[in-house]
Amino acid sequence: MILHLNPFGGLAGDMLLGALLDAGASLDAVRHAVARTGLTGWRVDAEEVRSGPLIAVRARVEVEDDATERSASELITMAARAGLPVADAALTAIAEAEGALHGVPAAGVHLHELGGHDTLIDIVGCAAALRDLGVTRVHCAPLPLGSGTVRTRHGVLPVPAPATLALLGGAIVRGGAEGEAVTPTGAALLRAAGTVYGEAPEMTLRATGYGAGTREKPDRPNVVVAMLGQPVAGTVRQVVLSTNLDDVTGEVLGHVIERALAAGAADAWVTPAVMKKGRPAHVLHVLTPPELADRLQELVLAETGSLGLRRAHVEKVALARHIDTVHLYGQEVRMKHGPWGVKPEYEDLARLAAVTGRPLRQLAREALDAL
């Protein structure tokens, strides 16, 4: 699925979560992902509210521990338990941005305003909603920068906040809007999802969601609009990045694949190879939309230490597809339908197998039988 965002009133983590829930994401899937972090004393609900003339969904996040100061590493460790690469990447991006601004290593960053458990819930919740909707590409219209000042632990700072600007590197932005239009959490989620900025891509529109912010604006609804669509069947141009590696561990290769997919790659894989002088090696391949090729090239080179890679332009044939869900043992399993068959989503089966103790192959058959 393709997600296109129109940040009409701005973008924050809770606004994005509300829009995704309104577009059809399962609130139970969000709650399940948050529960896997080990966090206690929290609640996530969704309610319909009126924002100007529009009805939108507001995600309500409540936590018993309302402390806002906490080490970034603590939140990153908790998020990792949910097994959501977008959440891991978003929190890591926040830590790196704050570390660069204050001259400390990311591992030693102590978050002030962003250190609350509500930040963790917003980020993990959005990542879970994206997975539940089957989103593989995120696009966004230009972001309003906002204006004015914001009071922080470090004193009064200009809007956009320095952390937000650091996280928006590469984004298309525009002037306008008063106050803080884009929060660091919202910016981090866009960065982690490998967002492409500009006009909506060609797609078949399937669902629309409106996520409400908490502030009332006198002249417009304070909402972000989420449009969910299927890629149009046909041939699309893609770029394949590939590099030969004979000095990289399997753990690093797996890490690079996860990061590439979280950053918007259409696919990523490794093939075994024999290089000159008979040395065993691997070839890392990343399939990406052309607009993400430069960003993913930088990621691959930085993570592997390779001194170069190859770029090949290819044509990818994309058939029409859609996703629906079945229920097994109280859990949702996404089913991917194509013109020639249907297949359960592996991640959902693996999660269900861990909960029930049943063999994954058996669960796959039961999911097909449940259609």
N, C-alpha and C positions, 0 to 999 in steps of 0.2 A: 504493500500500500504506500501511496505518496501522501504526505501531510504538507499542506501549504498553510502558513500562518499569516494573518493580517493583524498586526499589533495596533489596531485602531486607537485603543486607549493606552497602549504601552504593553509591557510584558513583565510579569513576575512569576515565580514558581507556582504559587497557588492559583494564579489566573490561568496558566497553562494547564495545570491539573484539572481545573474546572472545565476548561474547553474540551479536553480529551474525554472526560467523563460524559459531557453533554454529547460528544460525537459517537459515543457507544462503548467506551472502555468500561470494563467491569470494576465496580467499586470493591467487590470481593477480591479480585486479583491484586488491587492496590493494597488492601489491608493485609493480604497474605504475604506480599513482598515485604511490607514494613515489619510484620511479625517475625520474619526470618532474620532480621537484623539483631534480634535479641532485645530491642528496646521495650521498656515497660512503661506503663502509665501514660498512654496516649490514646487518641481517638481521631478518626477521620470520617467525616460525613460530607454529603453533598446536598445542597438545597437550592431550589429555584428562587431567584430574586429578580427584582426589576431594576435595571440600570438604564435610566432615561426611558425611552419608549420600548426597550427590548427586554425580553425574558432571557436570563442567562443562568448558568450554574455557578455557584460559589462553593469552592472546596473549603470546608471548615476543619482546621487542624488544631487540636488541643493537646497539650502536654502537661503533665504534673510537674516535671522539673523544668521551670521556665528560665533557667540560667541561659544567658546568651554568650557566655565566654567559655571556650573549650578548645582543646588542641585539635588541629585539623586531622592529625593522625588517628585520633579516637573515632571521629566520624567516618573516616575512610575505612578503618577496620570494621566498623559496624556495617557499613554499606556493602562491603565485600561479601558478607554472609548472604546477601540477597541474590548474588550471582547475576547482576545486571551491569554489563560493561558501560552503558551510558551513565549510570549513577557513579560508578568508580571514576570514570573520566571527568565527570562534572566536578566532583569534590577534589580530585587531584588538580584540576585546572584552577580552582579557587585557591588551593594551597600554593600553587606555583605563582599565581598572580600576586597574592599577598606577600609571599616571600620575596619576590622581585622588587616590590614597592618598598619593603622595609629592610632589605638587605640581609635577609636570613635564609638559610636553606629551607626548602619546602617542607622537609621532614620535621623542622622545628617550629613551624608556624603556629602561633596561638591566635585563634579567631576570636574576635570580640562580638560585633553585631551578628556575624554569620555562624557563631558557634552553637546556636541553640538546636535542640532536638527537632524543632519545627523545620529547620533547614534540611535536616536529614530526611524527614518525612516528605517534604515537597519534592526533593530530588529523587529519592527512591520511588515515590508514588508516580511521578511523571515517567520515569524509566519503565516502571511496570506497566503503565497505561500504554506507552508506545509499543511495548512488546505485545500486549494483549490485543492491540489493534492491528498487529502485523505490519507496523510502519517500517519501511526499509529506506526511505528517502525523506528528508525534511527540507522544505523550502520556506522562505520567509520574505515578506515585503520589507522595504527599508524601515529601519527602526527609528522611532522618535527619540531624540537624545534627552529631552527635558531641559530644565533650567532651574536656576536658583541655588540654594545651599541645603546641606543636610548636616545634622548634628550627630557626631560619632564619638566613640571613645577617645579618638585622637583630636577632638575639637571639631569646629565647623569646617566642612569641606565643600568644594564646589560640586554641583550636579552637572553632568553625570559623575558619580563617585569614581575616584581613581581606579579602584578594583574593577568596576564595570567597564571602564574604557580599556583596561588591559585585557579583559576577557572578550571584548568586541573587536579585537584586531582582525582585520579581513572582512568585517561585516560592512554592509551598505547602510548608512545612517542618514538621517535628515534632521533639520531643525524643527522647531515647534514643540508644543506641549509644555506645560508648567509643572514644576516639581520633579520628583524622581519618576521618570516614565519607564525606565528599564532598570531592574534590580540586578545585583551581581548574581543571584541565584538563577534568574531568567537568562542572563547572558551566558552563564556557565553551562546550562542545559542546551542552549543553542549550539555552543561550541562543541560540546561532547557529542551531539547528534550529527556533527558534520554538516551543518546547515548551509544550504546554497541560497544566496540572496538575489532577489529580483522578482520578475513577474511569475505568476502561477504557471507551472509546466502544463503541457498537454496531458489531460487525464480525464477519466470518466468519473464524475462526481458521485460519491456514494453517501456521504454523510457530512453534516455541518454541526459544529458545536460552538457555543459562546461561553467564554469563561469570564466571570466578573471579578473585578478588583474590589478592594474594601473602601476606596475613596470615592465620594460622589463628585462628579464634574458637572458644572452648571450648563455647559454648552454641548455635551456629547456623552454617549454611553461610555463607561469605563470598562471596556471589554477587549479581549483578544478573540479573534475569529479563527477557528480551526476548520479547514476544509480537507476532507479525506476522500481520496480517489484512487482508482485503479489505473495502472499504466495502460495506455492505448496499445492494443496489439499491433505489432509491426516491427520494423528494423530500426534500431537506434545505434548511434555511434558511441563507442566506448574506447577507453584506453587501457591497455594491459602494461603494467609495470612489472619487470622481472629482473632478478639479480641472482647470480650464483654465489653460494655461501658454503665455505668449507671449514669455518672456524666459529660457528654459532651453535649454541646448544639447542636441544629440542625445546627446553623451557622458553628460551628467547623467541624461537620461531612461533610457538603457540601464543606468546604474549603479543607479538607483532600482528598476528592474524586477528586476535581479539580487538586490538586497538584500531586496526585498519577498518574492520567492520563497524566498530562504534563510530568512526569518523566519517562514515558514509560510503565506504567501498561497496560495490555491488556483490563482490565475492573475493575471497582470498584463499589460496591453497599452496601446498608445497609438494614438489615432485623430487624423487631421488635422482641423482646424477653422478657420473664419473667424470672428473675434470682431468686436466693435463697431469702427466706423471702418475696417472692411475689413482688420484686422490678421490675418496668418496666425498660427496657433497650433496647439497639440496639446492633446488631452484625455488625461490619464493616468487609467487605471482600474485598480483593485486589487480582486479578488474574494477575500473572506476569510471564514473561519468567524466567527460573532459574537463568540466569546471572544477573538479576536485583533484585533478591529477597532480598539480603542483604541491598542494598541501599533503597529499598522501606520499608523494615522492620524498618530501622532506622528512616525513614520519619514518618511512622505511630506511632511509639512509642514516638517520639519527639513531634508530633503535638497533640496527644491525651492524653499524660501523663500516658498511660496504663503501668502496671508493667510487662506485658508479652503478647505474642500472640501465636497462633498455626500456624504451617506450614504443609501443606498437599500437597503431590505430586499427580497431577492428569494428565489424558490424555485428551486433547482437540481435538475434531474433527473439522478440518477447511475445509470447502467446497470451491471450486473455486468461485471467485467473480471478478467483475471489476466495475469501476466507469466511467460514462460519464456525460455529462451535457446537460441540456435544458435551454432555455432562456424564462423568464417570466417577463414582464413589465420592460425590459431593464436590468434584473439581471440574473446571472447564478445560477442555482440550480443543485447541484450534485445529481445523481441518482445511487443508489447502486443496482447492479444486482447480484443475486445469481441464482443457478440452478432452484429454485422454485418460483421466483418472483422478483419484483423490488420495491424499496422504496426510496422516496425523503429524502435527508439529512435534519434532523430536524433543525439544526442551520441555514441552508440557508433559509428554510421556515420561521423561526422566524424572521430573518433579513428582509425578503421580506414583511412579515406581518407588521412589524414596519414601513416600508417605505410606503406601499400602504394603510394600514388600513383595508385590507381584512382579513377575518377569515382564520386561519391557515389551517383548514380542507378543505376549498374551494381551497386554493392554492395547497394543496397536490393533490387534484383531477385534477386541471389544469396541474400540472407538469406531472402526469401520462398520461393525454390526449395529452401532447405535444411530447411524445416519437414517 
